[in-house]
Amino acid sequence: MLKKLMDRRTTARRHRIAMDAAWSVHLTNLFYGEPTTEDVINLAYGSHGIRLTETEARDALAAELARFGRRLNTPAA
């Protein structure tokens, strides 16, 4: 039971970090070009020391762009 609770907390924390990084990348790249998943991964690692997977970064960035009616141009792997 404790393991399940810790897994939930870890997942929630990783999701929050991924979404915060995607938000920051989106705001930063409004005038500088298209945001990429590599930007999200680098920002999450630089800010929090967490290595996001490509899938986590792509999903977070796609969700963030969808909030503003935009689409991620990178094809899903």
C-alpha positions in Angstrom: 0.0 0.0 0.0 2.8 2.4 0.8 4.5 1.6 -2.5 1.3 2.4 -4.4 1.1 5.7 -2.6 4.7 6.6 -3.3 4.2 5.7 -7.0 1.2 8.0 -7.2 3.1 10.8 -5.6 6.0 10.3 -7.9 3.8 10.2 -11.0 2.0 13.3 -9.9 5.2 15.2 -9.3 6.7 14.2 -12.7 3.5 15.3 -14.4 3.5 18.6 -12.6 7.2 19.2 -13.6 6.5 18.2 -17.2 3.5 20.5 -17.5 5.4 23.4 -15.8 8.3 22.9 -18.2 6.0 22.8 -21.2 4.3 26.0 -20.1 7.7 27.8 -19.7 8.9 26.5 -23.1 5.7 27.6 -24.8 5.9 31.1 -23.3 9.6 31.4 -24.2 9.2 30.2 -27.7 6.2 32.4 -28.6 8.5 34.8 -30.4 11.5 32.5 -31.0 10.1 29.6 -33.0 8.4 26.4 -32.5 8.9 24.7 -29.0 10.3 21.2 -29.1 10.2 18.2 -26.8 14.0 18.6 -26.3 13.4 22.0 -24.9 10.9 20.5 -22.3 13.4 17.8 -21.4 16.3 20.2 -21.0 14.2 22.6 -18.9 12.9 19.9 -16.6 16.4 18.6 -16.1 17.9 22.0 -15.5 15.2 23.2 -13.2 14.4 20.0 -11.2 17.1 17.4 -12.0 14.5 15.0 -13.5 15.1 13.3 -16.8 11.8 13.2 -18.6 11.2 10.6 -21.3 10.6 11.7 -24.9 7.0 10.5 -24.5 6.4 12.5 -21.3 7.8 15.6 -22.8 5.8 15.2 -26.0 2.5 14.6 -24.2 3.1 17.6 -21.9 4.0 19.9 -24.8 1.0 18.7 -26.9 -1.3 19.3 -23.9 0.1 22.8 -23.3 -0.2 23.7 -27.0 -3.7 22.3 -27.2 -4.8 24.8 -24.5 -4.1 27.5 -26.9 -5.6 25.8 -30.0 -2.2 24.8 -31.5 -0.9 21.4 -32.5 2.4 19.8 -32.0 4.1 19.4 -35.3 6.3 16.5 -34.2 5.0 13.1 -35.3 4.3 10.6 -32.5 6.9 7.9 -32.2 
